Amino acid sequence: MLALDIVTRIPLYRPDADAGFVTWLDIRVLGRDSATGEDRRVGAALAAIVHVGAIADSDESLADVLDGDGGDLQALYSLYFERDWLHRDIARTGAGSDLLYMSTFDLDRCDSRDEVAVSVVRRLCDTLASGCGLAVVPYCEGDRIAHWLAAGFEVTRAAREGAVGYLHMDTGLAPPDFIFIAPARARGGPAAPPSWTSEAQAVDECRQEFRNQHGERWIASATRERFLLTGDDISWDTVRVDHPSYEQLAAKLQLDEVPAPTFAGIILNREEQLWLTAVLLAARSFRAS
């Protein structure tokens, strides 16, 4: 069983642009030691609640508050705010006036760390950050983000060429049913690729495998009748396209899509995009039946 131990510092004087309008949460993730029955630290996170509503009721500028708090928050202004308020095209439901920003995660000692990260955000949104209309998570190119997308997050700006990317979730929308109860599998023992990846290759099949710079594997299989794609970044689920038009699929993937290139809803980094495009172009000799 996991629990969160949260420490924060709240000044008692009137907030100003330098302090008081952003509450930082120092979060420890605790796990129960089965041998001793005691809680031990298995992870950590750092989060901030930007009190947008309180700033609007003051004489301070939201841009000045974010600028005064540090570099992490400065970049959020142009992405998530307009006229010192949450951007209405992003925070569409108006569920709250504040913003929850998840600055960092340190969950290497947690089993199923992706699920734990999502659960931390979801519990904060239900409790201390219940007044937030948006939850925001930064990420770097090559980071796994399938778990955030499955939990209802969207890409605000894709991470490319060293630039930080951002994901957001409108907290007023009903999120997918994603509740962490226990690790589905032990870390270091990932699910195996689906059976079709190890079956004998058919005469009319083009099968390709790719491993990106982070060691994540992708496997694709093309025939006249269907196209299959799987990878450990999507927990070895299989994406299937029946009667594919490979030329059209490749052309769509080659587009510089905003905010990021996707295939069947899967966000790809640059090297994955190039590999998959090459696979689809190689399969152009197949014609849909």
N, C-alpha and C positions, 0 to 999 in steps of 0.2 A: 504494500500500500504506500502510495506517495502522498506527500503533503508539502505545502509551501510555507516557508518561514520568511516574512517580509519585514524589512526595516526601512524606515524613511525618516527624513528630517524636515520638519515644517516650522518655519520661523513664526514667532508670535507677533512681530511687527507688521505694519501694513505692507502688502506686496508692492514691488515696483518693477521696472524693466530689468533690474539686475537679479532679483530673487523673489520667490514666493508665488509666481504664477505658473511655475512648472514644478511638479512633485515627482522626484526620482524615487523609484522603488528598487531597493537592493534585495533580490529574491534568492533564497536558498531552497533547492529542491531536496527534500528529505525522504529517505527510504528506510523502511523498518528492517533491521538486521534479524534474519530468522533465527540465528544462533543465540543472540543475546537479548532480543526483544527491544533493543534500543534503536532510536532514530540516528541515522548517519547521513552526512551530506553526500549526495550523489550527483549534484549538478547545481547550476546557478544561472541567473538571468538578470539583466538590468533593463528596467523599463521606465518610461516617463509618461506622466499624464499632463498634457498641456491644457490649462484651464481657460479655454477660449471664451466661454461665457463670462467669466470673471474679468478677463481682460477687456471685453467689450463694454462692461459696466464701469470701467476705470478710465483714467485719462491717458493710459499707456497705449502704445501701438503694438499690435501682435508681431509685426516684423521686428521691432526693437527688442521685444521679449525673446524671440527665437534667436536673434543675433547675439543677445547678451548672454544666453545660456550656454552657447558653445556651437562648434562646427557641426555636430550631429544633427541639430535641429534646424539650422539655417536653410538647408536644402529643401525642407518640407514646405516652405511658404509658397513657392511658385507652383508646387504640385497639388497642394490640397486646400489652398485658401484663396478666396477672392474677397476684397473689401473687408479684410480682417475677420472673415467668417469662413466656416467650412464650405468648400466649393459645392454648389448645389448639383452639379453634374456628376459628382462622385459620391457625396453623402446625400443620396436621393431621398431617403426615407425621413430624414430629420429626426432620427431617434435620440440624438443627444447633441450637445453643443461642444463637447471636449474631444480631444484626440489622444488615443493610447499609442505610444511609440515603443516598440520592442527593440532596444538598442543592440543588445548582445545576448547570445546563449552560450553556455558552457555545459554541455550535456553528454560529453564523451563517456562518462561512467554509467550512463543510463542505458538499459536495454530499450529498444524501440525508441530511440531518442527523437525521431521525427514526430511520432505520436505524442511524446511527452511535451515537445515544444508547442504543438497545437493545443494540447490540453491546458498548458499554462496560460496561453492567451485567452482561451475560452472561459476559464475560471475567473481570470481577471475581469473580463467583459461582464461576467455575471455578478461580480462582487464590487471590488474597489473601483473599477472603471466603468460601472454601470451607466454613468452619465456621458460616456463617450459615444459619439456618432460614428467615428472611424477608428479602426485598428490598423496600424501600419507596421510592416516588417521590412527591413532592408536586406538585400542579398547581393552576392557577387557572382560574376559569370562563372558557370560551372557548378554552382551550388545546386543541391537537390531542392526542387520546389514543388514536386508533385503532391506532397502531403499538404502544402498550403492551398493549392488549387482545389484539392479534394475537400478541404474544410471550408470552402466558400470564398477564398481570397481571389483577387484579380491582380493582374500585372498593371501597375500604373506606368512604370518606365522600366524597360528591360535593361539588364546589366550587360554592358558591352565594352570590350577593350579597356578594362581596368576601371570603368566608371560603375559606381554603385547603382543597383537597380532597386525598385521599391514595389512591394505588394500591398494592397489595401483590402479591407473588408468593411462594407457598410453594416454596422452592427444591428441595424434595424431590420435587416433581411433575415428570414428564417434560415439558419445555417444547416448544412447537411448533418445527418445524425452521426456525429463523430465524438464518441465519449471514450476516453481511455480508461480501461478497467484493469487490464494486465497485459504484459507483453505477449504479442501473438507468437513470437518466436525469439529465441535468445540471440543477442548480438553475436555476430560471427557465424551464425547458422542461417543465412538467408534462404528464402524459398528457391527451389530449383527452377530452371527454365522449363517451359511447357514441353510436353512430350514431342510435339511436332518438330522441335529444334534438333532432336537427336535421332529422328527416324531417317531411314535411307532416303537420299535425295532422289526425287523422281527425274525421269529423263527430260521432262518439259518444265522443270523447275529451276529458277535462279535463286540461290540462297546465299546470302552474304552476312558476315559478322563484322562488328566494329567495336573497338574499345577506345573511349575518349581519353584525354590526358589525365583524367581523375580515376581511371581504371574502371569506369562504368561500361558495361557491355550492352550492345544492341544487336539483335538478330532480325533479319528481314527475309521473307520468302515470297517470290513472285511467280505466279503461273498465269495462264490465260484467264482462269475463272476467278482468282482471288489474290489479294495481297495481304500478307500477315506481317506484323511488326510487334516485337516484344523487347523488354530490357529490364535490367534490375532497378533502373530509376523509376519505373512504373510498377514495381513489385512483381515483375514477370507476368503481368496481365497481357493479353493478346489483343491488339487492335486489328480488326479485319475489314477489308474493303472488298466487296463482291463486284464482279464485272468491272474491274478498274480500267480507266483510261489513263495509262501511265504518263502519256505526254501532258495531259491536263494536270495531273497530280504534281508532276515535276515543275510545270510552269507556275502553278500556284505557290509551291514551296520556294521557288526562286525569287518571288516577290519580296521586297523589303517591307514586310508587314509591320504594322504598328499595333501594339507595342513590341511584339516579338514574333519571329517565324514560328508557326505551329503546324502540326500534322495531326488531324483528328483530335484537336484539343490539347495535344502534348506540346509544351513549349520546349524548343530546341536551342542549344547554343550554336555558335557559328560552325564549329567543326562537325557537329551532328547534322546540321542543316546541309552542309556540303556533301557529307557521306550519303545521306538519304536521297538527296537530289541525284547523285551519281547512280545509286541503285535504281531509282525510278527511270532514269534516262536509259540505263542499260536494259531495262525491261520493255522498252518501247516496241520491240519486235513482236511482243504479245498483243493481240488485238482482242478487245472484249467480245465475248460470244453473245 
